[in-house]
Amino acid sequence: MAHKIMIVGYGSTGKYVLDMLTRLPVLGDCDYYVISRAPKEEAEKRINLTLVSAGILGVYPKVKYICCDINDVQRMSDVIADAVPEIIAYTGRYVKGAKYGEFSYPNHIGYGVWTPMSAVLAAKLMYAVKQSGVKVRVINTSYGDAVSPLLATCGLAPYTSAGNLNHLIPRIARAYGMLTGTSPGCVDVSFVGSHYANTYISKEGAPKESPYLMNIAGNNIISDRDIFRNCAIPTGSGQERNIMIASDVVKLIELMLDQSGRVHKIHVPGPLGKIGGYPVLFQNGMLSIDESCFSLEDMETVNRGSLRCDGIEQIDEDGLHFTEEVILKMKKVFDLDYPRTLALSECEEFATKIAKKLEG
């Protein structure tokens, strides 16, 4: 029987994900469901391009489009119950096409301030999953460092999130390979840290204030500083950057369906509802935290410190606790009055205020 994969959200990330999945022979025979609020005729034109392109490569997948607004939790729940997918990849955004980092990075404001917007639709999807009664594993692409642990406080954590830290790993592998003459594909990296560490190492070649943990198997020569300096490579901006997180999603789906018994390593934010980013292992489709280099306690401590640099003091049953520094910056730069603590139930109302300010 064919595997059933559902993609919720069909913006640039969702399109990249479907394009990649349907061109891989190993995943081409899956049944795909694409869910978004876009009119069916509009969405199917783009899906047809995907199908023709896949056919050129000799792959003929099945793709069904369903028009559904994720804000309609009951309808979303019914769609999930009818399809019974094994995996859902959530690729939506609260503000269509927005890259929140383009607002925060130039103003030296941690990405954590956008968590209210990142959490709203992810939470609604997880409510729909719970209501459907379907045992499905969800991959979240919306700021998993903070969104996953926030949802976990309400028993709504996705199986894992994707992106962020994993975008740093190829940079580290390439940098180390260049400095040592080693093939990047042979470099075994273990890294612990949140979105903040990834952002500044990738853009400026240094983690700045963020704590982190890193181990490169066999390395006792090259300093972290030299490696990080060579990670700051220029890349495209805007929505074309979403090809990276789409690649994360496709790789995770591949690993979640792999029943070969082989052990695979990857880095993800928010695995099993945990805060920040971790190295994880997949075997026979199941995820576990990789503690071969660092203890779970040390990794969680580092991630809490790294997320603090992104403006989040802590996450607990009361919700998000923002740092005093980021509260003052958001008032000064965007004239937004951030609360010290924001519950998950309050995120949608506050996200509306943020979105209006950004659009203005």
C-alpha positions in Angstrom: 0.0 0.0 0.0 1.3 3.5 -0.9 2.4 5.8 1.9 0.1 8.8 2.4 1.8 12.2 2.8 -0.1 15.4 3.5 1.4 18.9 2.9 -0.6 21.6 4.7 0.3 25.0 3.2 1.1 25.6 -0.4 3.2 28.7 -0.5 6.8 28.7 -1.7 7.9 26.1 0.9 5.0 23.8 0.1 5.6 24.0 -3.6 9.3 23.2 -3.2 8.5 20.3 -0.9 6.0 18.8 -3.4 8.4 19.4 -6.3 11.2 17.5 -4.5 9.2 14.6 -3.2 7.5 13.8 -6.5 10.9 13.7 -8.3 12.5 11.2 -6.0 11.8 7.6 -7.3 11.9 6.3 -3.7 9.1 8.7 -2.7 7.4 9.1 -6.1 4.8 6.3 -5.5 3.4 7.9 -2.4 -0.1 9.3 -2.4 0.1 13.1 -1.8 -2.5 15.4 -0.4 -2.0 19.2 -0.7 -4.0 21.4 1.6 -4.4 25.2 1.4 -6.9 27.9 1.2 -6.0 28.8 -2.4 -8.7 28.3 -5.0 -8.6 24.8 -6.5 -8.1 26.0 -10.1 -5.2 28.2 -9.1 -3.4 25.5 -7.0 -3.9 22.8 -9.6 -2.2 24.8 -12.3 1.0 24.8 -10.2 0.5 21.1 -9.2 0.2 20.1 -12.9 3.6 21.7 -13.5 5.0 19.5 -10.8 3.3 16.4 -12.2 4.6 17.0 -15.7 8.1 17.8 -14.4 8.1 14.5 -12.4 6.9 12.6 -15.5 9.8 14.0 -17.5 12.0 12.3 -14.9 10.1 9.1 -15.1 8.1 9.5 -11.9 4.3 9.5 -11.9 3.0 10.3 -8.4 -0.6 10.8 -7.3 -1.5 14.2 -5.9 -4.9 15.3 -4.6 -5.6 19.0 -3.9 -8.1 19.9 -1.1 -9.1 23.5 -0.5 -9.3 24.0 3.2 -8.5 27.0 5.5 -6.5 25.8 8.5 -8.4 28.3 10.6 -11.4 26.1 10.2 -10.2 23.4 12.8 -13.3 21.2 12.4 -13.0 21.1 8.6 -9.3 20.5 8.9 -9.9 17.7 11.3 -12.4 16.1 8.9 -9.9 16.3 6.0 -7.2 14.5 8.1 -9.7 11.9 9.2 -10.8 11.2 5.6 -7.3 11.0 4.2 -5.6 9.2 7.2 -2.0 10.4 6.3 1.1 8.8 7.9 3.0 12.1 7.9 1.8 15.8 7.7 4.3 18.5 6.7 3.1 21.9 7.9 4.6 24.6 5.7 2.2 27.5 6.2 2.8 31.0 7.4 0.7 33.4 9.4 1.6 36.3 7.1 1.8 34.9 3.5 5.3 35.2 2.0 6.7 37.0 5.0 10.3 36.3 6.1 10.3 37.6 9.7 14.1 37.5 9.9 14.2 40.4 7.4 12.6 42.5 10.1 14.5 41.3 13.1 18.1 40.8 11.9 18.7 44.3 10.6 17.3 45.7 13.9 19.4 43.3 16.0 16.2 41.8 17.5 16.0 38.1 18.3 13.7 36.0 16.1 11.8 34.8 19.2 9.6 38.0 19.0 7.7 36.4 16.1 6.8 33.3 18.0 3.1 34.4 18.5 2.7 34.5 14.7 4.7 31.3 14.2 2.6 29.4 16.7 -1.0 30.3 15.7 -1.6 28.1 12.7 0.7 25.4 13.9 -1.4 25.2 17.0 -4.6 25.0 15.0 -3.3 22.2 12.9 -2.3 20.2 16.0 -5.8 20.8 17.5 -7.2 19.4 14.3 -4.9 16.4 14.4 -5.9 15.7 17.9 -9.6 16.1 17.1 -9.3 13.8 14.1 -8.1 10.8 16.2 -5.6 9.9 13.4 -2.2 8.8 14.6 0.0 10.9 12.4 3.4 12.4 12.8 3.7 16.1 12.1 6.7 18.0 10.8 6.5 21.7 11.7 8.4 24.3 9.7 7.5 27.3 11.7 10.2 28.3 14.2 10.4 24.9 15.9 13.0 26.0 18.5 10.2 27.8 20.4 6.9 26.7 18.8 7.4 23.0 19.5 8.1 23.4 23.2 5.2 26.0 23.5 2.8 23.5 21.9 4.2 20.7 24.1 3.0 22.6 27.2 -0.5 21.9 26.0 0.1 18.3 24.8 0.1 19.4 21.2 3.8 19.0 20.2 4.5 18.0 16.6 6.7 14.9 16.2 9.6 17.2 15.1 10.2 20.5 13.5 12.5 21.2 10.6 15.1 23.8 9.4 17.1 26.3 11.4 20.1 24.4 12.9 20.2 21.9 10.1 21.0 24.7 7.7 24.2 25.3 9.5 25.5 21.8 9.3 26.4 21.7 5.6 28.2 25.1 6.1 30.3 23.6 8.9 31.0 20.4 6.9 32.1 22.5 3.9 34.2 24.9 6.0 36.0 22.0 7.8 36.4 20.1 4.5 38.0 23.2 2.9 40.3 23.8 5.8 41.5 20.1 6.1 41.1 18.8 2.5 38.4 16.4 3.7 35.3 15.6 1.6 32.4 17.5 3.2 30.2 14.3 3.0 32.7 12.5 5.3 32.6 15.2 8.0 30.6 14.0 11.1 29.2 17.1 12.8 27.3 17.2 16.1 26.0 20.7 17.0 23.6 22.0 19.6 22.1 25.5 19.6 19.1 27.5 18.6 18.0 29.6 15.7 20.1 32.5 17.0 23.4 30.6 16.8 22.6 29.4 13.2 21.7 32.9 12.1 24.9 34.7 13.3 27.3 31.9 12.4 25.8 31.8 8.9 25.7 35.5 8.4 28.6 36.9 10.4 30.9 33.8 11.0 30.5 33.9 14.8 27.8 32.8 17.3 28.0 36.2 19.1 26.5 35.8 22.6 24.9 32.4 22.0 26.2 29.3 23.8 26.6 26.2 21.7 28.1 22.7 21.7 30.0 21.4 18.7 31.9 18.2 18.0 33.5 17.2 14.7 34.6 13.6 14.8 38.4 13.4 14.6 39.0 17.1 14.8 41.8 18.2 17.2 43.4 20.8 14.9 41.0 23.3 13.6 39.5 25.9 16.0 35.7 26.6 16.1 36.5 30.2 15.3 38.2 29.3 12.0 35.4 27.0 11.1 32.7 29.5 11.8 34.5 32.3 9.9 34.2 30.1 6.8 30.5 29.4 7.3 29.5 33.0 6.5 28.8 32.5 2.8 26.3 34.7 0.8 23.0 33.2 -0.2 19.8 34.3 -1.8 17.2 36.2 0.1 13.4 36.2 0.4 11.3 33.2 -0.5 13.9 31.5 -2.5 15.6 30.7 0.8 12.7 28.3 1.5 14.3 25.7 -0.7 16.5 25.0 2.3 13.7 24.2 4.7 11.9 22.3 2.0 15.0 20.1 1.7 14.8 19.5 5.5 11.2 18.4 5.2 11.9 16.0 2.3 14.9 14.4 4.1 12.8 14.0 7.3 10.0 12.3 5.3 12.5 10.0 3.7 14.0 9.1 7.1 10.5 8.6 8.7 9.6 6.1 6.0 12.9 4.2 6.0 12.5 0.7 7.4 16.0 -0.5 6.4 17.3 -0.7 10.0 20.2 1.7 9.2 20.8 4.6 11.6 20.7 8.1 10.1 21.8 11.3 11.8 20.3 14.8 11.2 19.8 18.0 13.1 16.4 19.4 13.9 14.7 22.1 16.1 12.1 21.1 18.6 12.3 17.3 18.4 9.5 15.7 20.5 8.6 19.1 21.9 12.1 20.0 23.2 13.4 23.6 23.2 16.1 24.6 20.7 18.1 22.4 18.2 19.6 19.0 18.6 21.4 16.2 16.7 18.9 13.3 16.4 19.0 9.7 15.1 16.5 7.9 13.0 16.2 4.1 12.8 13.3 2.3 11.2 11.5 5.6 11.0 11.7 6.5 14.7 13.5 9.5 16.1 15.7 9.7 19.2 17.9 12.4 20.6 21.6 11.7 19.9 23.5 11.7 23.2 26.7 10.2 21.9 28.6 13.5 22.2 26.7 15.5 24.8 24.3 14.7 27.6 20.6 15.7 27.2 20.9 17.9 30.3 23.8 19.8 28.8 22.0 20.2 25.5 18.9 21.5 27.1 20.9 24.0 29.1 22.7 25.3 26.1 19.5 25.6 24.1 17.7 27.6 26.9 20.7 30.0 26.8 20.7 30.2 23.1 17.0 30.8 22.9 17.4 33.6 25.4 19.6 35.4 22.9 16.6 35.2 20.5 14.5 37.1 23.1 12.7 34.3 25.0 13.6 34.0 28.7 11.8 30.7 29.0 8.8 28.6 27.9 6.5 26.9 30.4 2.9 26.2 31.2 2.2 29.9 31.4 3.4 30.4 27.9 6.2 32.5 26.4 8.3 34.7 28.7 10.1 37.4 26.7 13.4 39.0 27.9 13.3 42.6 29.1 15.8 43.6 26.4 13.6 42.4 23.6 10.5 44.0 25.1 12.3 47.4 25.1 13.6 46.9 21.5 10.2 46.1 20.1 8.8 49.2 21.7 11.6 51.4 20.4 11.7 49.9 16.8 8.1 48.9 16.1 6.2 50.7 18.8 4.8 47.4 20.0 4.0 46.8 23.6 5.2 43.2 24.3 4.0 41.6 27.5 6.4 39.9 29.7 4.4 36.6 29.5 2.1 35.5 26.6 0.0 32.4 26.9 -0.6 30.2 23.8 -4.3 31.1 24.0 -3.3 34.8 23.7 -1.0 34.4 20.7 -3.6 34.8 17.9 -4.8 38.2 19.2 -1.3 39.5 19.7 -0.2 38.1 16.3 -2.8 40.2 14.7 -1.3 43.3 16.3 2.2 42.4 15.1 1.0 41.6 11.6 -0.8 45.0 11.3 2.3 46.8 12.5 4.6 45.0 10.0 2.2 45.5 7.1 2.0 49.2 8.0 
